[in-house]
Amino acid sequence: HHPNIQGWLDDSGLKWLERTSLSRVDPQLLSAFTERWHPETSSFHLPFGEMTITLDDVACLLHIPVRGIFYTPVPVSMEEAAALATELLGVPYEVAYLETSRQRGGTF
């Protein structure tokens, strides 16, 4: 990882997640869940109804301890977000800026 990303992993206490089986997720299953995610309600809309995933669900499924200080990202401009994506993720600046513009803010 880039040194900044490695530092964030170390500071967050989530570095051990690199050793989980998350890299072996079925792409079709992930795609199906992604298509059913509704960010307005923070829930999945499935054929049998609506389902919300809570922090407690994630903690139980991944055995992540829920403790410590909540992380709030520092707000950045669209230009800064695109530059960071280019530097840290290797994404071309134009692609990063377009995605940041589409998201209407300094998120990626």
MIRODO-235777 format. One record per residue: x, y, z of N, C-alpha, C, CB in turn; residue in three letters; residue number from 0. Coordinates in steps of 0.05 Angstrom, whole numbers. Glycine has a CB too. Example, Ala and Ser with C-alpha at 12.3 -4.5 7.8 and 13.67 -1.06 7.14 Angstrom:
<pts>
+--------+--------+--------+--------+--------+--------+--------+--------+--------+--------+--------+--------+--------+-----+
:    nc1 :    nc2 :    nc3 :   cac1 :   cac2 :   cac3 :    cc1 :    cc2 :    cc3 :   cbc1 :   cbc2 :   cbc3 : residu : num :
+--------+--------+--------+--------+--------+--------+--------+--------+--------+--------+--------+--------+--------+-----+
:    264 :   -114 :    156 :    246 :    -90 :    156 :    264 :    -66 :    156 :    226 :    -89 :    181 :    ALA :   0 :
:    257 :    -45 :    142 :    273 :    -21 :    143 :    258 :      1 :    157 :    282 :    -12 :    114 :    SER :   1 :
+--------+--------+--------+--------+--------+--------+--------+--------+--------+--------+--------+--------+--------+-----+
</pts>
This chain:
<pts>
+--------+--------+--------+--------+--------+--------+--------+--------+--------+--------+--------+--------+--------+-----+
:    nc1 :    nc2 :    nc3 :   cac1 :   cac2 :   cac3 :    cc1 :    cc2 :    cc3 :   cbc1 :   cbc2 :   cbc3 : residu : num :
+--------+--------+--------+--------+--------+--------+--------+--------+--------+--------+--------+--------+--------+-----+
:     17 :    -24 :      0 :      0 :      0 :      0 :     17 :     25 :      0 :    -19 :      0 :     24 :    HIS :   0 :
:      6 :     47 :    -10 :     19 :     73 :     -8 :     23 :     79 :     22 :      1 :     95 :    -22 :    HIS :   1 :
:     45 :     93 :     29 :     50 :     98 :     57 :     27 :    112 :     72 :     75 :    115 :     60 :    PRO :   2 :
:     12 :    130 :     59 :    -10 :    143 :     72 :    -32 :    123 :     79 :    -22 :    165 :     55 :    ASN :   3 :
:    -38 :    105 :     59 :    -59 :     85 :     63 :    -50 :     66 :     85 :    -66 :     71 :     37 :    ILE :   4 :
:    -25 :     58 :     84 :    -14 :     39 :    104 :    -17 :     52 :    132 :     15 :     32 :     98 :    GLN :   5 :
:    -11 :     77 :    135 :    -14 :     91 :    160 :    -43 :     91 :    170 :     -4 :    120 :    158 :    GLY :   6 :
:    -62 :     96 :    152 :    -90 :     96 :    160 :    -98 :     68 :    169 :   -108 :    105 :    136 :    TRP :   7 :
:    -89 :     47 :    155 :    -95 :     20 :    163 :    -84 :     14 :    191 :    -84 :      0 :    143 :    LEU :   8 :
:    -59 :     22 :    195 :    -47 :     18 :    221 :    -62 :     32 :    244 :    -17 :     26 :    221 :    ASP :   9 :
:    -69 :     58 :    238 :    -82 :     74 :    259 :   -110 :     65 :    264 :    -83 :    103 :    249 :    ASP :  10 :
:   -124 :     53 :    244 :   -152 :     45 :    248 :   -155 :     19 :    263 :   -165 :     43 :    221 :    SER :  11 :
:   -134 :      3 :    264 :   -136 :    -23 :    277 :   -149 :    -44 :    258 :   -152 :    -20 :    302 :    GLY :  12 :
:   -152 :    -37 :    233 :   -165 :    -55 :    214 :   -145 :    -69 :    195 :   -185 :    -40 :    197 :    LEU :  13 :
:   -120 :    -66 :    201 :    -99 :    -77 :    183 :   -103 :   -108 :    180 :    -72 :    -72 :    194 :    LYS :  14 :
:   -112 :   -121 :    200 :   -115 :   -150 :    199 :   -136 :   -158 :    178 :   -123 :   -161 :    226 :    TRP :  15 :
:   -154 :   -140 :    170 :   -174 :   -147 :    150 :   -162 :   -156 :    123 :   -193 :   -124 :    145 :    LEU :  16 :
:   -136 :   -147 :    118 :   -123 :   -156 :     94 :   -120 :   -186 :     93 :    -95 :   -143 :     93 :    GLU :  17 :
:   -120 :   -199 :    116 :   -116 :   -228 :    117 :   -143 :   -244 :    116 :   -101 :   -236 :    142 :    ARG :  18 :
:   -165 :   -230 :    113 :   -191 :   -244 :    112 :   -196 :   -254 :     84 :   -214 :   -225 :    121 :    THR :  19 :
:   -218 :   -268 :     81 :   -224 :   -280 :     55 :   -240 :   -260 :     37 :   -241 :   -305 :     58 :    SER :  20 :
:   -240 :   -234 :     45 :   -255 :   -215 :     29 :   -246 :   -212 :      1 :   -254 :   -188 :     43 :    LEU :  21 :
:   -221 :   -220 :     -5 :   -212 :   -219 :    -33 :   -224 :   -241 :    -50 :   -181 :   -221 :    -33 :    SER :  22 :
:   -238 :   -260 :    -38 :   -249 :   -282 :    -52 :   -280 :   -280 :    -54 :   -242 :   -309 :    -39 :    ARG :  23 :
:   -290 :   -256 :    -54 :   -319 :   -251 :    -56 :   -328 :   -257 :    -84 :   -326 :   -222 :    -47 :    VAL :  24 :
:   -351 :   -269 :    -87 :   -362 :   -275 :   -113 :   -370 :   -249 :   -127 :   -386 :   -295 :   -111 :    ASP :  25 :
:   -358 :   -242 :   -150 :   -365 :   -217 :   -163 :   -394 :   -214 :   -170 :   -348 :   -214 :   -188 :    PRO :  26 :
:   -407 :   -235 :   -178 :   -435 :   -234 :   -186 :   -453 :   -228 :   -161 :   -444 :   -259 :   -199 :    GLN :  27 :
:   -446 :   -240 :   -139 :   -461 :   -235 :   -114 :   -457 :   -206 :   -105 :   -452 :   -255 :    -92 :    LEU :  28 :
:   -433 :   -197 :   -106 :   -427 :   -169 :    -99 :   -442 :   -150 :   -117 :   -397 :   -164 :   -100 :    LEU :  29 :
:   -442 :   -156 :   -143 :   -456 :   -139 :   -163 :   -487 :   -139 :   -157 :   -451 :   -150 :   -191 :    SER :  30 :
:   -498 :   -162 :   -150 :   -526 :   -163 :   -144 :   -533 :   -146 :   -120 :   -535 :   -192 :   -139 :    ALA :  31 :
:   -517 :   -147 :    -99 :   -522 :   -130 :    -75 :   -518 :   -101 :    -82 :   -504 :   -138 :    -52 :    PHE :  32 :
:   -498 :    -95 :    -98 :   -493 :    -67 :   -106 :   -517 :    -55 :   -121 :   -468 :    -65 :   -123 :    THR :  33 :
:   -529 :    -71 :   -138 :   -552 :    -61 :   -154 :   -576 :    -56 :   -136 :   -559 :    -81 :   -175 :    GLU :  34 :
:   -578 :    -70 :   -114 :   -601 :    -67 :    -96 :   -597 :    -47 :    -73 :   -608 :    -94 :    -84 :    ARG :  35 :
:   -573 :    -35 :    -72 :   -567 :    -15 :    -50 :   -579 :     12 :    -57 :   -536 :    -12 :    -47 :    TRP :  36 :
:   -592 :     23 :    -38 :   -605 :     50 :    -41 :   -592 :     69 :    -20 :   -636 :     49 :    -38 :    HIS :  37 :
:   -574 :     86 :    -29 :   -560 :    103 :     -9 :   -579 :    123 :      5 :   -538 :    119 :    -23 :    PRO :  38 :
:   -601 :    130 :     -8 :   -620 :    148 :      5 :   -630 :    137 :     32 :   -644 :    155 :    -13 :    GLU :  39 :
:   -634 :    111 :     32 :   -645 :     98 :     57 :   -624 :     81 :     71 :   -669 :     82 :     49 :    THR :  40 :
:   -600 :     79 :     60 :   -579 :     63 :     71 :   -589 :     34 :     76 :   -569 :     74 :     98 :    SER :  41 :
:   -602 :     23 :     55 :   -612 :     -4 :     58 :   -612 :    -18 :     31 :   -641 :     -3 :     69 :    SER :  42 :
:   -616 :    -44 :     32 :   -618 :    -61 :      8 :   -648 :    -65 :      3 :   -603 :    -88 :     11 :    PHE :  43 :
:   -656 :    -63 :    -22 :   -684 :    -69 :    -30 :   -683 :    -96 :    -44 :   -696 :    -46 :    -48 :    HIS :  44 :
:   -693 :   -116 :    -31 :   -691 :   -144 :    -40 :   -720 :   -154 :    -47 :   -678 :   -162 :    -19 :    LEU :  45 :
:   -722 :   -176 :    -62 :   -749 :   -186 :    -70 :   -767 :   -191 :    -46 :   -746 :   -211 :    -86 :    PRO :  46 :
:   -756 :   -198 :    -23 :   -772 :   -204 :      1 :   -776 :   -180 :     19 :   -760 :   -227 :     16 :    PHE :  47 :
:   -765 :   -157 :     12 :   -768 :   -133 :     29 :   -743 :   -117 :     31 :   -778 :   -141 :     56 :    GLY :  48 :
:   -743 :    -98 :     49 :   -720 :    -80 :     53 :   -703 :    -90 :     76 :   -730 :    -51 :     59 :    GLU :  49 :
:   -677 :    -88 :     73 :   -659 :    -98 :     94 :   -637 :    -77 :     98 :   -646 :   -125 :     85 :    MET :  50 :
:   -633 :    -71 :    123 :   -612 :    -51 :    131 :   -590 :    -66 :    146 :   -624 :    -29 :    149 :    THR :  51 :
:   -565 :    -59 :    139 :   -542 :    -71 :    152 :   -532 :    -51 :    173 :   -519 :    -78 :    131 :    ILE :  52 :
:   -531 :    -59 :    198 :   -522 :    -41 :    219 :   -492 :    -45 :    225 :   -539 :    -45 :    244 :    THR :  53 :
:   -481 :    -27 :    240 :   -453 :    -30 :    248 :   -450 :    -55 :    265 :   -445 :     -5 :    264 :    LEU :  54 :
:   -470 :    -61 :    281 :   -468 :    -85 :    298 :   -468 :   -110 :    280 :   -492 :    -86 :    317 :    ASP :  55 :
:   -483 :   -110 :    258 :   -483 :   -133 :    239 :   -455 :   -137 :    228 :   -503 :   -128 :    216 :    ASP :  56 :
:   -442 :   -115 :    219 :   -415 :   -117 :    208 :   -396 :   -127 :    229 :   -406 :    -89 :    197 :    VAL :  57 :
:   -398 :   -116 :    253 :   -380 :   -124 :    275 :   -382 :   -154 :    280 :   -385 :   -108 :    300 :    ALA :  58 :
:   -407 :   -164 :    280 :   -411 :   -193 :    286 :   -401 :   -210 :    263 :   -441 :   -199 :    291 :    CYS :  59 :
:   -407 :   -202 :    238 :   -399 :   -219 :    215 :   -369 :   -219 :    210 :   -413 :   -208 :    190 :    LEU :  60 :
:   -356 :   -196 :    214 :   -327 :   -194 :    208 :   -310 :   -195 :    233 :   -322 :   -169 :    193 :    LEU :  61 :
:   -323 :   -198 :    256 :   -309 :   -198 :    282 :   -291 :   -173 :    286 :   -291 :   -224 :    284 :    HIS :  62 :
:   -303 :   -151 :    279 :   -289 :   -125 :    282 :   -298 :   -113 :    309 :   -295 :   -105 :    258 :    ILE :  63 :
:   -279 :   -106 :    326 :   -287 :    -93 :    351 :   -297 :    -65 :    346 :   -264 :    -93 :    371 :    PRO :  64 :
:   -320 :    -58 :    356 :   -331 :    -31 :    353 :   -323 :    -15 :    377 :   -362 :    -31 :    348 :    VAL :  65 :
:   -302 :      0 :    375 :   -292 :     16 :    397 :   -275 :     39 :    386 :   -276 :     -1 :    418 :    ARG :  66 :
:   -268 :     57 :    402 :   -251 :     79 :    394 :   -266 :    103 :    384 :   -232 :     69 :    372 :    GLY :  67 :
:   -251 :    121 :    372 :   -262 :    146 :    362 :   -272 :    143 :    334 :   -240 :    169 :    364 :    ILE :  68 :
:   -296 :    154 :    329 :   -308 :    153 :    302 :   -291 :    170 :    283 :   -337 :    162 :    302 :    PHE :  69 :
:   -285 :    160 :    260 :   -269 :    175 :    240 :   -287 :    191 :    222 :   -251 :    156 :    224 :    TYR :  70 :
:   -281 :    217 :    221 :   -295 :    235 :    202 :   -275 :    246 :    182 :   -310 :    258 :    217 :    THR :  71 :
:   -279 :    240 :    157 :   -259 :    250 :    137 :   -259 :    280 :    136 :   -265 :    239 :    110 :    PRO :  72 :
:   -235 :    291 :    130 :   -232 :    319 :    127 :   -244 :    327 :    100 :   -202 :    328 :    129 :    VAL :  73 :
:   -261 :    348 :    100 :   -272 :    357 :     74 :   -250 :    367 :     55 :   -294 :    378 :     78 :    PRO :  74 :
:   -252 :    359 :     30 :   -233 :    368 :     10 :   -248 :    378 :    -15 :   -212 :    346 :      3 :    VAL :  75 :
:   -235 :    394 :    -31 :   -247 :    404 :    -55 :   -247 :    381 :    -76 :   -233 :    429 :    -66 :    SER :  76 :
:   -262 :    385 :    -97 :   -262 :    364 :   -119 :   -235 :    361 :   -131 :   -283 :    372 :   -140 :    MET :  77 :
:   -220 :    384 :   -134 :   -193 :    382 :   -145 :   -174 :    367 :   -127 :   -182 :    411 :   -149 :    GLU :  78 :
:   -177 :    372 :   -100 :   -160 :    357 :    -81 :   -166 :    327 :    -81 :   -163 :    369 :    -53 :    GLU :  79 :
:   -192 :    321 :    -82 :   -201 :    293 :    -82 :   -190 :    279 :   -107 :   -232 :    290 :    -81 :    ALA :  80 :
:   -192 :    292 :   -130 :   -182 :    280 :   -155 :   -151 :    277 :   -154 :   -189 :    297 :   -179 :    ALA :  81 :
:   -137 :    296 :   -143 :   -108 :    294 :   -140 :   -100 :    272 :   -121 :    -97 :    321 :   -130 :    ALA :  82 :
:   -115 :    268 :    -99 :   -109 :    247 :    -80 :   -115 :    219 :    -93 :   -126 :    250 :    -55 :    LEU :  83 :
:   -136 :    217 :   -108 :   -142 :    192 :   -122 :   -121 :    185 :   -142 :   -170 :    193 :   -136 :    ALA :  84 :
:   -111 :    206 :   -156 :    -89 :    201 :   -175 :    -64 :    192 :   -161 :    -84 :    227 :   -191 :    THR :  85 :
:    -57 :    205 :   -138 :    -33 :    198 :   -124 :    -35 :    171 :   -109 :    -27 :    220 :   -104 :    GLU :  86 :
:    -57 :    167 :    -95 :    -59 :    144 :    -78 :    -70 :    119 :    -91 :    -76 :    150 :    -54 :    LEU :  87 :
:    -87 :    123 :   -111 :   -100 :    100 :   -124 :    -90 :     94 :   -152 :   -130 :    103 :   -124 :    LEU :  88 :
:    -75 :    113 :   -163 :    -65 :    110 :   -190 :    -86 :    114 :   -211 :    -54 :     82 :   -193 :    GLY :  89 :
:   -108 :    128 :   -204 :   -129 :    134 :   -223 :   -121 :    158 :   -240 :   -157 :    138 :   -209 :    VAL :  90 :
:   -125 :    158 :   -266 :   -119 :    182 :   -281 :   -135 :    206 :   -271 :   -126 :    178 :   -311 :    PRO :  91 :
:   -122 :    230 :   -270 :   -135 :    254 :   -258 :   -162 :    260 :   -271 :   -116 :    278 :   -261 :    TYR :  92 :
:   -164 :    258 :   -297 :   -189 :    264 :   -311 :   -212 :    246 :   -302 :   -185 :    263 :   -342 :    GLU :  93 :
:   -205 :    220 :   -300 :   -225 :    201 :   -291 :   -234 :    207 :   -262 :   -215 :    172 :   -293 :    VAL :  94 :
:   -214 :    212 :   -245 :   -220 :    218 :   -217 :   -236 :    244 :   -214 :   -194 :    221 :   -201 :    ALA :  95 :
:   -230 :    264 :   -230 :   -245 :    289 :   -228 :   -274 :    285 :   -238 :   -231 :    311 :   -245 :    TYR :  96 :
:   -277 :    270 :   -259 :   -304 :    264 :   -270 :   -321 :    250 :   -249 :   -302 :    248 :   -296 :    LEU :  97 :
:   -309 :    229 :   -236 :   -324 :    214 :   -216 :   -330 :    232 :   -192 :   -308 :    190 :   -207 :    GLU :  98 :
:   -311 :    248 :   -184 :   -316 :    267 :   -161 :   -338 :    287 :   -168 :   -290 :    281 :   -154 :    THR :  99 :
:   -338 :    297 :   -193 :   -359 :    315 :   -202 :   -386 :    302 :   -202 :   -353 :    326 :   -230 :    SER : 100 :
:   -387 :    277 :   -211 :   -412 :    262 :   -212 :   -423 :    257 :   -183 :   -408 :    235 :   -226 :    ARG : 101 :
:   -404 :    254 :   -164 :   -412 :    250 :   -136 :   -419 :    276 :   -122 :   -390 :    235 :   -121 :    GLN : 102 :
:   -414 :    298 :   -136 :   -420 :    325 :   -126 :   -405 :    332 :   -101 :   -450 :    328 :   -122 :    ARG : 103 :
:   -380 :    325 :   -100 :   -364 :    333 :    -77 :   -338 :    318 :    -74 :   -380 :    329 :    -52 :    GLY : 104 :
:   -324 :    325 :    -53 :   -298 :    313 :    -49 :   -299 :    285 :    -37 :   -282 :    331 :    -31 :    GLY : 105 :
:   -314 :    268 :    -49 :   -315 :    240 :    -41 :   -309 :    223 :    -65 :   -343 :    232 :    -29 :    THR : 106 :
:   -301 :    199 :    -61 :   -294 :    182 :    -84 :   -302 :    153 :    -79 :   -264 :    183 :    -90 :    PHE : 107 :
+--------+--------+--------+--------+--------+--------+--------+--------+--------+--------+--------+--------+--------+-----+
</pts>
